[in-house]
């Protein structure tokens, strides 16, 4: 078998590269040894958001009495998981259909490089290619002694497939996966404890963004213990006993039913025989690439998680498009803004520069904020925590934004467009936003940065 573009891995980065390559007239084959859609569709983004949505409905019902609504929800987690699986199935079937409709040949199997122009699939076939795109993704990192082969030790995939909520759950890691899953299981009634080696959660975000999340999970009863590293565990009767240790050597123990390890992800490159294709990796195992995704091999590209940060599905999709269009001889699109979101409650969303990052780049930033506590729409949804912040350069061009609050994941798109296109604060402020909506907060933040806020105090 011969092809112009071989894509190895069918996650968001891989199938996007394959479809765009086919749209640009290339003969494309996509090899996947698992399920089309990769971790995002099957075991990550979509399943976790489905369960956050389902458990969010439960939480709304439990707290609706302040609106005069009294409901005592009954949750069948097995049925909720089945509903989540149905969502996943519809999406993955749709992606496979889109690949076929665009002329992408799907090959079921594991591909191993034989040389710089050939892979061997584990069913015995060989595929010769002109160019290849690696999109093999990532997988959860294990902690020493906490192998995922032990029954009480969960990775995120097992947590998202659980058909019962454990009475007591210990989450190791307060990153975005740990915080999102802590929210899900706390809403389902689990007694959730989090241990985090660092002194703060979600360390990539400023404390004014993470503080509302900490307050929210505390209200759910989640107990977070910072500065503790999980060192070992053992079973004591029906209990799983986990020992943690601080930098000072102080030990603590936790007796729980299950342990979720969520301490990060590592690239999937094992077995690919990258050396045969002259593809090099960095000291963490991620494939090294240039701005177009090209690896140390001239005709091999790498996109998505396997190429390192940012390990975000939407970033991987963009990288897939860039790689495919580069192979096709096109001018690939340039991304000046990559948003990032944590789907906690409230959500955190950022894009571009924060005020400190702007100053570090020599910008004396214009900064405006609008609190959701002053938003009529936020109050009507009972989610008035958080704020929208806009950061602009001295000439008024928006260079970044941060949101913590309701629908932050949706609201960040307007700021992302502003950063990408160099939109000014004036343009955002003069754009009529529908009232009453959450998106008004972005307009109000622009007005605040310009010193003419109407619905909040000016500085």
Beta strands, then each sheet from edge to edge (+ up, - down):
strand 1: 2-8
strand 2: 28-32
strand 3: 105-108
strand 4: 111-115
strand 5: 118-121
strand 6: 126-134
strand 7: 138-140
strand 8: 153-154
strand 9: 168-172
strand 10: 191-196
strand 11: 223-226
strand 12: 229-236
strand 13: 239-245
strand 14: 251-256
strand 15: 258-261
strand 16: 265-267
strand 17: 300-302
strand 18: 340-342
strand 19: 347-352
strand 20: 366-371
strand 21: 387-392
strand 22: 398-405
sheet 1: 3+ 2+ 1+ 6+ 5- 4+
sheet 2: 3+ 2+ 1+ 6+ 17+
sheet 3: 7+ 16-
sheet 4: 8+ 15+ 9+ 10+ 11+
sheet 5: 12+ 13- 14+
sheet 6: 18+ 19- 22+ 21- 20+
end
